[in-house]
Amino acid sequence: MKKTELKSVNNLKVIIRDIRGYLAGNATGITRDEVIVQNLMLLVFSKIYDENKNGENELQFCHKTDESIEDFTKRIKSLFNCVKASFPDIFDTKEKITLAPKDLIYVVEKLQDIAIMSTERDVIADLFEELIGVSFRGDEGQFFTPKNIVKTMVEMISPKSGEKIIDPASGSAGFLVYSYLYCLKNNVSNCDFYGIEKDAFLAKISKMYLAVLGLDSLKISCDNSLLNPKDWLSSTKDYFSLNKFDVVITNPPFGAKIPITDPKILSSFKLGHVWKCSKENGWQMTEKLYDKQPPQILFIERVVELLKEGGRAAIVLPDGIFGNASSRYIWEYLKSVSRIDAIVSLTQEAFQPSTHTKTSVLFLTKVKPNRPYSIFMSIVNSVGHDKNGKELYLYNKDGSFIKDKNGMTILDDSLPKVIETYKSYLKGQLTEYSQLGFVVSSDRIENNIYIPSSYIMKKTINVDEKYDLVKIKKLIDENIISVKRGNEIGSKFYGTGDIPFVRTSDIVNWEVKADPIKSISEEAYLMYKDKQNLKPGDILFVNDGTFLIGRSAMLTEKTIKCVIQSHLRKITVLKTDYINPYYLFYLLNIPYVQKQIKSKIFTQATLSTLGNRLEEIVLPISKDKTEIDKITKKIKEIFKKKDEIKCEIELIMNESQI
C-alpha cells in the first residue's frame, strides 16, 4: 500500500469511537481508558510518521493478510521504534505499544486506509474529545476548539513571516497546528511556535504531534502560564518571557468552578485587584485583591502581557465578559493597553456538546489608540453542527441538499463567510452591511458593552416632532415607573395548591397561562404576597430565558393572585399622567422596541438574559394625545375581552352536570 491509495475521511471520531468500544470490551489485559488512550496515541503517531516518511515507498502501517502475526507485530513495533529514535527528546525510550497482537491487528486495520494527514479535522483533538470525555474537560475547564473556529481565528489573525506565535493554554496544540499549516499554505516563513500547558499529559501529546508533523521551531513547556514569570520553571524561562510575542491565539480554560484563589497569583495581575468607578475619577484599580477570579479574566491580562508592542491576539471568552455590568472594569483595562480590532459572536452550539457556554472571540492589538477607531463585529448564525455535534448541511427549499461544483454537500457554516468579510474590511472593501460583518466606531460603545447584537440594529424610526424617544432608565430615575424582580420559591412548593406560580414559559399571547403542576398553596402565596405587591395593570415582562425574552402580559383583577418567578420583571406605572400602563404595554410589544430587546440579549454562561440592559431600551412615546388615547382604548378592550372569554369558559365548565 502506498500513500496515494489512502482515502480522506470526514469524521475520524466515529472510527475512534469504534476502536475505543472494541478495546474497552475485547482487549486482552486492558481495562483502563488511560491505557487505551496511550496505545492509540502511539499508534496514531506511528501512522502519521509513516505517511510523512514513507510516502513514496510502501507504507509500513498496515496489516498484510499473507504475513504472520509475529512479522506484523514486529513491523509495527519497529515503526514505533523509528518514531522514538527520531524524537528522543519527546518519547521515553521505555514507552512501548502494549496491545495484544489480535487487538493491534484490529486497530491497524481500522486506520490503515485513512489519509490522516489530509483529513479536515485535527486528528489529535478528535482523539482526545472522543476518548477523554466530558468529565476530563469539565473538571479542568478544558474543552477542545472546533476546527472551523480555530481556522477562523488563525486566518483573521494572519501570521506573518518571522513572527513568534504562542498559545499560553495550548492543550492538544490545535491552534499551533493550524497556524503552522497556515504558514505552509501561504508561504509564510521563519515563524517560531510556542505553547504553555499545565497538564503534563496534554503537553507531552502536543509535543509529539507537532514534532511528528515536522515542526522543528517548536517550544512547548509544561507550566502554569498564570504564574508570575519569575516563578516559571527554568526550562520555561529559557524560551518564554513577557513582551516577546507577535501573536497570541488561545482558548483558555474558563468557569466559576475553577477559580484562581492564590493571593500570590492574584496580586501579580491588575485584573486580580478590585476596581471601583466614581463620577470624579472613572474606573480605578484599588489595592484590594479579589478572593478569587475565574481564570479567563487573568488570561486576558496575561495575553496582553505576552505580546510585544504592536502584537496581535485572538482569544475565546464567555459572553458574560462582553456584556455583564460586573465585567466593565475588564474593558477599562483593555482600553488602556490595546485596541479592540474585532469581536465575533459565536452561536450557542459552537462548543456543544462539550460545553453549553455561549462564547465570542476577541481580537486585539497591543497599541493604545489616541482617537476613535473602527471595530469589526460579526454575529455567527451557524457553525456547521447542532447542539449534539451532528453536522448540519445547507438545504434547498424543496428539502434537497445544496451541493458544490463537485457534487458534495455543503456544511451550514457561516464562519468561512466571516473570514471573507473580515478580509474585505481590512482592504477597505466592506460595502455590504450584514450581521456577518459590520463596523462600529469605538466611540459608539456604550457602558463598556461589547456585544455585537447591541450595535447591529439600524434606526427604524425617524426622530421627528411626532415622538419623544425616552429610555426606560429615565422613566425609572424620574419615578414614573418601577421595575421589580420576582422570586424563586423552590420546587418544594410546586403542586401544593391552586395559586399560580408564574414562570417565563407561562407568558403567552399577552396572557398568563399558569401551569397547574407548579401551582402553590395559600400559605406559600402569603409568604410573597406583600413582597411582590402585585396589582391590576402591572406588566409582567420576561427578562431571562432563551427565545422568551421580551414577552409580556398584563395582570388583571382575575390574574393578580399569583407569585412571579425571578426571571420575570414586574413593571408598575407610578405616574399615569405621564404614561398609562396600557400604552406602555403597547410600546413594549411594537417591532421597534422588540428589535432593541433582541439586540441587547446575551448569554451569560448558558442562560440568555437581557439583564439591566432593559433600562437602555428606547420607547417612542407619541406627542399626540389623541393617538395615545386611541391605542390605549384598543389595548384596554383586548384585555377586557380576554377576561370576558375566561369568565365564559369558567361558567360553561361550572354548569357542566358531568
C-alpha positions in Angstrom: 0.0 0.0 0.0 1.2 3.5 -0.9 0.2 6.9 0.3 -1.6 7.7 -2.9 -4.0 4.8 -2.2 -5.1 6.3 1.2 -8.5 8.0 1.5 -9.6 11.1 3.5 -12.4 10.8 6.0 -14.9 13.5 7.1 -15.3 12.3 10.7 -12.5 10.5 12.4 -14.5 10.5 15.7 -16.7 7.7 14.5 -13.7 5.5 13.8 -12.1 6.3 17.1 -15.3 5.6 18.9 -15.5 2.1 17.3 -11.9 1.4 18.2 -12.3 2.6 21.8 -15.5 0.5 22.1 -13.8 -2.6 20.8 -10.7 -2.2 23.0 -12.9 -1.5 26.1 -14.9 -4.6 25.6 -12.5 -7.0 24.0 -8.8 -6.0 24.5 -6.7 -8.5 26.4 -5.3 -7.2 29.6 -6.6 -3.6 29.2 -9.4 -2.2 31.3 -8.4 1.5 31.9 -9.2 4.2 29.5 -5.8 5.9 30.0 -4.0 2.8 28.8 -6.3 2.7 25.8 -5.6 6.4 25.1 -1.8 5.9 25.4 -1.7 3.0 23.0 -3.9 4.7 20.5 -1.8 7.8 20.7 1.4 5.9 20.0 -0.3 4.1 17.0 -1.7 7.3 15.6 1.7 9.0 15.8 3.3 6.0 14.2 0.8 6.2 11.3 1.4 10.0 10.9 5.2 9.3 10.9 4.7 6.5 8.3 2.7 8.8 6.0 5.3 11.5 6.2 8.5 9.4 5.9 7.3 6.6 3.6 5.0 8.5 1.3 6.9 7.5 -1.9 7.5 3.9 -0.8 5.4 1.0 0.7 3.7 2.1 3.9 4.5 0.1 7.0 1.4 0.9 9.0 -0.8 -1.9 7.6 -1.8 -5.5 8.1 -0.9 -7.8 5.2 -3.1 -10.8 5.0 -0.3 -13.1 3.9 2.1 -12.3 6.8 2.4 -14.0 10.2 1.2 -12.4 13.4 4.8 -12.3 14.5 6.0 -10.4 11.4 3.1 -8.0 11.6 3.7 -7.2 15.3 7.5 -6.9 14.7 7.0 -4.4 11.9 4.5 -2.2 13.8 6.7 -2.1 16.8 9.7 -1.4 14.7 7.9 1.5 13.1 7.2 3.0 16.6 10.9 2.5 17.5 11.8 4.6 14.5 9.4 7.3 15.8 11.1 7.2 19.2 14.6 7.3 17.7 13.6 10.3 15.6 12.3 12.2 18.5 14.4 11.2 21.6 13.6 14.4 23.5 9.8 13.7 23.3 9.4 9.9 23.6 10.6 7.9 26.5 12.8 5.0 25.4 10.8 2.8 27.7 7.5 3.6 26.0 6.0 0.8 24.1 2.8 -0.4 22.5 1.2 -2.9 24.9 -1.8 -4.2 22.8 -2.1 -7.9 22.3 -1.5 -8.9 18.6 -5.2 -9.6 17.8 -6.1 -6.1 19.2 -3.2 -4.5 17.4 -4.4 -6.0 14.1 -7.9 -4.6 14.8 -6.7 -1.1 15.4 -4.3 -1.0 12.4 -6.9 -2.4 10.0 -9.3 0.4 11.1 -6.7 3.1 10.5 -4.5 1.8 7.7 -6.6 3.1 4.7 -7.1 6.6 6.1 -5.1 9.5 5.0 -4.7 11.2 8.4 -2.5 13.9 7.1 -5.1 15.2 4.7 -8.2 14.9 6.9 -10.1 18.1 7.5 -10.3 17.6 11.3 -7.5 17.9 13.8 -6.9 14.2 14.4 -5.4 14.6 17.9 -8.2 16.9 19.1 -10.8 14.5 17.8 -9.0 11.6 19.5 -9.0 13.5 22.8 -12.6 14.6 22.5 -13.7 11.1 21.9 -11.5 9.2 24.4 -11.0 11.5 27.3 -14.7 12.5 27.6 -16.7 15.2 29.3 -15.5 14.6 32.8 -11.9 15.3 32.0 -12.7 18.6 30.3 -15.3 19.6 32.8 -13.1 19.3 35.9 -10.4 21.4 34.4 -12.5 23.9 32.4 -11.0 22.4 29.3 -12.7 21.6 26.0 -11.3 21.4 22.5 -11.8 24.2 20.0 -13.7 23.0 16.8 -11.5 23.2 13.7 -13.6 25.7 11.9 -13.3 28.1 14.9 -9.6 27.5 15.0 -9.3 28.2 11.3 -11.3 31.4 11.6 -9.2 32.8 14.4 -5.9 31.9 12.7 -6.9 33.3 9.3 -8.3 36.5 10.8 -5.1 37.0 12.8 -3.0 36.2 9.7 0.5 35.2 10.9 3.4 36.9 9.0 6.9 35.7 8.2 9.4 35.8 11.1 6.7 36.1 13.8 6.7 34.4 17.2 3.3 32.7 17.8 2.2 31.4 21.2 -0.8 29.7 22.8 -0.5 30.1 26.6 -3.1 27.4 27.2 -2.1 25.2 24.3 -4.0 21.9 25.2 -3.6 19.5 22.3 -2.0 22.3 20.2 -4.8 22.8 17.8 -4.1 26.5 17.3 -0.4 25.9 16.9 -1.0 23.1 14.4 -3.3 25.2 12.2 -1.0 28.2 12.5 1.8 26.1 11.2 -0.3 24.7 8.4 -1.5 28.2 7.5 2.1 29.3 7.2 3.0 26.4 4.9 0.0 27.1 2.7 0.6 30.8 2.5 4.4 30.9 2.1 4.8 32.4 5.5 8.3 31.5 6.6 10.6 31.6 9.6 7.9 31.6 12.2 8.5 30.2 15.7 5.8 28.4 17.6 5.4 28.3 21.4 3.0 26.7 23.8 2.5 26.6 27.6 0.2 23.8 29.0 -0.1 23.0 32.7 -1.4 19.5 32.1 1.6 17.2 31.7 -0.2 14.6 29.5 -1.5 17.3 27.1 1.9 19.0 27.0 3.6 15.8 26.0 1.0 14.8 23.4 1.2 18.2 21.7 5.0 18.0 21.6 4.6 14.5 20.0 2.0 15.7 17.5 3.8 18.8 16.3 7.2 17.1 16.1 5.8 14.3 14.0 4.2 16.9 11.7 7.8 18.1 11.1 7.5 21.4 13.1 11.1 22.0 14.1 10.8 25.5 15.5 8.6 24.4 18.4 8.8 25.1 22.1 6.2 23.5 24.4 6.6 23.9 28.2 4.6 22.1 30.9 4.0 25.0 33.2 1.3 27.4 34.5 1.2 30.4 32.3 -0.7 32.4 35.0 2.2 32.2 37.5 4.4 35.3 37.9 7.1 34.8 35.2 9.8 34.8 37.9 8.1 31.6 39.3 8.1 29.8 36.0 10.3 26.7 35.6 13.8 27.4 34.4 13.1 25.5 31.2 10.1 27.8 30.6 12.2 30.9 31.3 14.7 29.8 28.6 12.2 30.4 25.9 9.3 32.4 27.3 9.0 36.0 28.6 6.6 38.9 28.6 6.6 41.4 25.8 8.1 38.9 23.4 5.4 37.6 21.0 3.9 38.9 17.8 0.8 36.7 18.0 -1.1 35.1 20.9 -4.0 32.9 20.0 -5.8 30.9 22.6 -8.9 29.4 24.1 -8.1 29.4 27.8 -9.9 27.3 30.4 -12.8 29.2 32.0 -15.5 28.8 34.5 -16.5 29.9 38.0 -15.9 26.3 39.3 -12.2 26.6 38.7 -11.3 30.0 40.2 -7.8 31.2 40.9 -7.6 31.8 44.7 -3.9 32.1 45.3 -3.2 35.7 46.5 0.3 35.5 45.1 -1.0 34.9 41.6 -3.9 37.4 42.0 -1.6 40.2 43.3 0.5 40.0 40.2 -2.4 40.9 37.9 -4.2 44.2 37.7 -7.4 42.2 37.0 -6.7 40.3 40.2 -7.5 43.6 42.0 -10.9 45.1 42.8 -11.7 48.1 40.5 -14.0 50.9 41.5 -15.8 53.5 39.4 -16.7 57.1 40.5 -18.1 60.1 38.6 -15.0 62.1 39.5 -12.2 59.6 38.6 -13.9 57.0 36.4 -12.5 53.5 36.8 -9.6 53.0 39.1 -7.8 49.9 40.3 -7.7 49.5 44.1 -5.1 47.8 46.4 -7.7 45.2 47.4 -7.5 41.8 45.9 -10.4 39.6 44.8 -10.8 36.5 46.9 -11.0 34.6 43.6 -11.1 35.2 39.9 -12.2 32.9 37.1 -9.0 32.0 35.1 -10.2 33.5 31.8 -10.1 37.0 33.3 -6.5 36.7 34.3 -5.7 35.1 31.0 -6.9 38.3 29.3 -4.2 40.3 31.0 -1.6 37.6 30.5 -2.3 37.6 26.8 -1.7 41.3 26.6 1.5 41.0 28.7 2.9 38.3 26.4 2.5 40.5 23.3 5.2 42.9 22.2 4.1 46.4 21.3 2.0 46.1 18.1 1.4 42.4 18.6 -2.0 40.8 17.9 -4.2 38.4 19.8 -7.3 36.3 19.4 -8.9 34.8 22.5 -12.1 32.8 23.1 -14.1 34.2 26.0 -17.5 33.5 27.6 -20.2 36.0 26.6 -20.6 37.3 30.1 -17.4 39.2 29.8 -18.7 41.1 26.8 -21.9 42.3 28.4 -22.0 41.9 32.2 -22.1 45.1 34.3 -19.7 43.3 36.6 -17.1 42.9 33.8 -16.9 46.5 32.7 -13.6 47.1 34.6 -12.0 44.5 32.3 -12.7 46.7 29.3 -11.3 49.7 31.1 -8.1 47.7 31.5 -8.2 46.6 27.9 -8.8 50.1 26.5 -5.8 51.3 28.4 -3.4 48.8 26.8 -4.9 47.8 23.5 -7.1 48.5 20.5 -10.1 46.3 20.1 -9.9 45.1 16.5 -12.8 42.7 16.1 -15.5 40.7 18.0 -17.1 37.6 16.5 -20.1 36.4 18.4 -20.4 32.6 18.1 -23.6 30.5 18.3 -24.8 28.8 21.4 -24.0 25.5 19.7 -20.4 26.4 18.8 -18.7 24.3 21.6 -21.6 21.9 22.2 -21.8 19.2 23.2 -18.5 19.8 25.1 -19.9 22.9 26.9 -23.1 24.9 26.7 -21.4 28.2 27.5 -22.1 30.9 24.9 -18.8 32.4 23.7 -17.3 35.1 21.4 -13.9 35.7 20.0 -12.0 38.9 20.9 -9.3 40.2 18.5 -7.0 43.0 19.7 -3.7 44.7 19.1 -1.3 45.9 21.8 -1.4 49.6 21.0 -3.1 52.5 22.8 -5.3 54.4 20.4 -5.4 58.2 20.7 -8.6 58.7 18.6 -11.8 56.8 17.8 -11.3 53.8 15.6 -13.3 51.1 13.8 -14.3 47.8 15.4 -15.3 44.9 13.1 -18.2 42.9 14.5 -19.9 39.7 13.4 -22.8 37.6 14.6 -22.5 34.0 13.5 -25.8 32.2 12.9 -24.5 28.7 12.1 -21.3 26.7 12.8 -21.9 23.5 10.9 -23.3 21.4 13.7 -26.2 21.2 16.2 -26.1 21.0 20.0 -25.3 17.3 19.8 -22.3 17.8 17.5 -24.2 16.4 14.5 -23.2 18.0 11.2 -25.7 20.3 9.5 -25.9 20.9 5.8 -27.5 23.5 3.5 -30.8 22.7 2.0 -32.8 23.9 -1.0 -36.4 25.0 -0.4 -37.6 21.6 -1.6 -35.6 19.9 1.1 -32.8 18.6 -1.1 -29.2 19.2 -0.2 -27.4 22.1 -1.8 -24.2 20.8 -3.4 -20.9 22.4 -4.5 -19.4 22.1 -8.0 -18.0 18.7 -7.1 -21.4 17.4 -6.1 -20.6 17.4 -2.4 -23.0 18.6 0.3 -22.1 21.9 1.9 -21.9 22.4 5.7 -24.3 25.1 7.1 -21.3 27.1 8.5 -21.1 30.9 8.4 -17.5 31.1 9.6 -15.9 31.0 6.1 -18.0 33.9 5.1 -16.9 35.8 8.3 -13.3 35.3 7.3 -14.0 36.5 3.8 -15.9 39.6 5.1 -13.2 40.5 7.6 -10.5 40.4 4.8 -12.7 42.7 2.7 -13.0 45.0 5.7 -9.2 45.1 6.1 -8.8 46.1 2.5 -11.4 48.8 2.9 -13.8 47.0 0.6 -16.6 46.2 3.1 -19.7 47.6 1.4 -22.4 45.1 2.4 -23.9 45.7 5.8 -24.9 42.3 7.3 -24.8 40.5 10.6 -21.7 38.6 9.4 -19.7 41.8 9.2 -20.4 45.3 10.2 -18.4 48.2 11.6 -18.9 50.1 14.9 -16.9 53.1 15.9 -15.2 52.8 19.2 -16.9 56.0 20.5 -20.3 54.4 19.9 -19.6 51.7 22.5 -21.9 52.3 25.5 -21.2 51.4 29.1 -18.4 49.0 28.0 -20.8 46.6 26.4 -19.1 44.8 23.5 -22.0 42.5 22.4 -22.2 42.8 18.6 -26.0 42.3 18.6 -26.3 45.6 20.6 -25.0 47.6 17.7 -26.3 46.0 14.5 -29.8 47.4 14.6 -30.2 50.4 12.4 -32.6 53.1 13.3 -36.1 52.2 12.0 -37.9 55.3 13.2 -37.5 58.9 12.2 -36.6 61.2 15.1 -39.1 64.0 14.3 -41.7 66.1 16.1 -44.1 63.1 16.4 -42.2 61.1 19.1 -40.3 61.6 22.2 -37.6 58.9 22.3 -37.3 58.1 26.0 -35.1 55.4 27.7 -36.7 53.2 30.2 -33.9 54.2 32.6 -35.2 57.8 32.5 -38.7 56.6 33.5 -37.2 54.7 36.4 -35.0 57.6 37.5 -37.8 60.0 37.4 -40.0 57.7 39.4 -42.5 57.3 36.6 -42.3 53.6 36.6 -40.8 50.9 38.9 -39.2 47.7 37.8 -39.0 44.9 40.3 -37.7 41.3 40.1 -39.8 38.2 41.0 -38.7 35.5 43.4 -37.6 31.8 43.3 -39.8 29.9 45.7 -38.3 26.4 45.5 -39.7 23.3 44.0 -40.9 22.1 47.4 -43.9 24.4 46.9 -44.8 23.1 43.5 -48.2 21.3 43.3 -49.2 22.2 46.8 -52.3 24.3 45.8 -54.1 26.0 43.0 -52.5 29.5 43.1 -50.3 30.1 40.0 -46.5 30.4 40.3 -45.9 32.3 37.1 -42.7 31.4 35.1 -41.3 32.7 31.9 -43.0 29.9 29.9 -46.4 30.9 31.3 -46.3 34.3 29.5 -48.1 33.5 26.2 -50.0 35.8 23.8 -50.2 38.7 26.3 -51.7 36.3 28.9 -50.7 34.4 32.0 -51.3 30.7 31.3 -50.2 29.2 34.6 -49.1 25.5 34.8 -51.3 23.8 37.5 -48.4 21.4 38.2 -46.4 24.3 39.5 -49.2 25.9 41.4 -48.7 26.7 45.1 -50.6 26.7 48.3 -52.3 29.7 50.1 -49.6 29.6 52.7 -46.8 29.8 50.1 -48.6 32.6 48.4 -48.9 34.6 51.6 -45.1 34.4 52.1 -44.6 36.5 48.9 -47.9 38.5 48.6 -46.7 41.7 50.3 -43.2 41.4 49.0 -44.3 41.3 45.3 -47.4 43.5 45.8 -49.0 42.6 42.5 -51.8 44.9 41.3 -54.1 45.1 38.2 -52.2 47.0 35.5 -48.8 45.6 36.4 -46.9 44.4 33.4 -45.0 41.0 33.7 -42.0 41.1 31.4 -39.8 38.1 30.6 -36.2 39.3 31.2 -34.3 35.9 31.1 -34.7 32.7 29.1 -33.8 31.6 25.6 -36.4 32.6 22.9 -38.8 34.0 25.5 -37.2 37.3 26.4 -39.4 40.3 25.5 -42.7 38.5 26.1 -45.2 40.4 28.4 -48.6 40.1 29.9 -50.7 42.5 32.0 -52.3 41.5 35.3 -56.0 42.0 35.7 -58.4 41.5 38.7 -58.7 37.9 37.6 -54.9 37.2 37.5 -53.3 39.2 40.3 -53.4 36.4 42.8 -50.1 34.7 41.9 -46.4 34.7 42.6 -43.9 35.5 39.8 -40.6 33.9 39.1 -37.2 35.8 39.4 -36.7 35.7 35.6 -39.7 38.0 35.3 -39.8 41.7 36.0 -42.9 43.5 37.4 -43.2 46.9 35.7 -45.6 49.2 37.5 -46.6 52.7 36.3 -46.4 55.1 39.2 -47.3 58.4 37.3 -50.2 57.7 34.9 -50.4 61.4 33.9 -47.1 60.8 32.0 -47.8 57.3 30.6 -50.6 54.8 31.3 -49.9 51.0 31.7 -51.9 50.1 28.5 -49.9 52.4 26.3 -46.6 51.3 28.0 -47.7 47.7 27.3 -48.3 48.5 23.7 -44.9 50.2 23.3 -43.1 47.2 24.8 -44.6 45.0 22.1 -44.1 47.1 19.0 -41.5 45.8 16.5 -39.2 48.8 17.1 -38.9 48.0 20.8 -38.8 44.2 20.3 -35.9 44.6 17.9 -34.0 46.6 20.5 -34.7 43.9 23.1 -33.4 41.1 20.9 -30.3 43.1 20.1 -29.4 43.5 23.8 -29.8 39.9 24.8 -26.6 38.0 25.6 -26.0 34.6 27.0 -24.4 34.5 30.5 -22.9 31.0 30.8 -25.9 29.0 29.5 -28.8 31.4 30.3 -29.9 34.1 27.8 -30.6 37.3 29.6 -31.5 41.0 29.0 -30.1 41.9 32.4 -30.1 45.5 33.3 -30.0 46.4 29.6 -33.8 46.7 29.8 -33.1 50.2 31.1 -31.4 51.0 27.8 -34.5 50.3 25.7 -35.8 53.4 24.0 -39.5 53.9 23.9 -41.0 56.1 21.1 -43.7 58.0 23.1 -46.2 59.8 20.8 -46.6 63.5 21.4 -50.2 63.2 20.0 -52.5 62.6 23.0 -55.3 61.6 20.6 -53.1 58.8 19.2 -52.2 57.6 22.8 -55.9 57.6 23.8 -56.9 55.6 20.7 -54.2 53.0 21.3 -54.9 52.8 25.0 -58.6 52.2 24.3 -57.8 49.3 21.9 -55.4 47.6 24.3 -57.8 48.0 27.2 -60.6 46.5 25.1 -58.4 43.5 24.2 -57.7 42.7 27.9 -61.4 43.2 28.7 -62.4 40.7 26.0 -59.8 38.2 27.2 -61.2 38.4 30.7 -64.8 38.0 29.4 -63.8 34.9 27.4 -62.2 33.4 30.5 -65.4 34.1 32.5 -67.5 32.4 29.8 -65.2 29.3 29.8 -65.4 29.1 33.6 -69.2 29.5 33.5 -69.6 26.7 31.0 -67.4 24.4 32.9 -69.2 25.1 36.2 -72.6 24.5 34.7 -71.5 21.0 33.4 -73.5 18.2 35.0 -71.0 15.5 34.1 
